[in-house]
Amino acid sequence: MAVIELANPSRFLALSGRLLPWLAAATALAFAIGLGQAYSAPDDYQQGATVKIMFIHVPSAWLAMMAWAIMSIAALGTLVWRHPLADVAAKSAAPIGAAFTFLCLVTGSLWGRPMWGTYWVWDARLTSVLVLFLMYLGVIALHRAVEDPGRAGRAAAVLTLVGAINLPIIKFSVDWWNTLHQGASVLRLDGPTLHSTILIPLLNMALAFLLLFVTLHVAAMRNEILRRRVRTLRMMQAQSAPGR
Amino acid sequence: MLGPYAAFIVGAYAAAVLVVGALIGWVVLDHRLQRRTLQELEARGIARRSERTGSHEQRQR
């Protein structure tokens, strides 16, 4: 079966319907393992038990950026190949990405207060993530403001590609500027600096969050396909109404 | 066990539960709404061309 056939909306609905229960079960299992490990992970010698916030803050931050990266790839699919599923994928990822960015900001704030003495500081890392959150809201608003999904998708795709410039800014903000936020401690060229008792639960929680994202994204894509079918049928109904 | 900052740790996990719960709720409720609307429209005899063609082909077989 060719890849292009798999990307057919009807085929996607059929395949994802069979895949979704397995994805949901894998997500639940990954969270059970990850949360168990996070609960029994030792306290940090400097930060104490607040290090447990890291197990949700860091995966949320990774997903916040990954969702925008997926939207950027999908935006290329919309603008270059005009593939209907590319637009569906981009639109469906936006609210999920926004939710994880919001969670990243909230948990970061709750971690910052006991460690830095403040909930918020306008340093480069925090500000660039806030900009990412606002851009998510912009893309969602754009999709809602334009009635025709095709036009909305193309406009949102341009905004998404322009906004992708923020991803390296977020990643390297802690290197380029003097920030209160700490530097990278996992995704480093010389390897993670975390002890394995902290690193392994973190990676397992990251896997659980990744599975959650995939499950939610597939489910949201299915909903978006159905929404477009409803729209098509309503337009057909309006066209066949008496008096036209 | 969580020390002097327990409120911050519990607050962070509560926020995660709320956000993830809201996402799951949104996806499930939206699915039900779209499915129900689609079924209502199809019950009124409105079907996409591809579906009409598909059912026509099935009848021919």
Interface residues (C-beta under 8 A of the other chain):
Chain A: S10 D43 G48 A49 T50 K52 I53 I56 H57 S60 P95 I96 A99 F100 F102 L103 V106 T107 L110 W111 R113 P114 L212 L216 A219 A220 R222 N223 L226 R227 R229 V230 T232 L233 R234 M236 Q237 S240
Chain B: M1 L2 G3 P4 Y5 A6 F8 I9 G11 A12 Y13 A15 A16 V19 V20 A22 L23 I24 W26 V27 V28 D30 H31 Q34 R35 T37 L38 L41 E42 R44 I46 A47 R48 S50
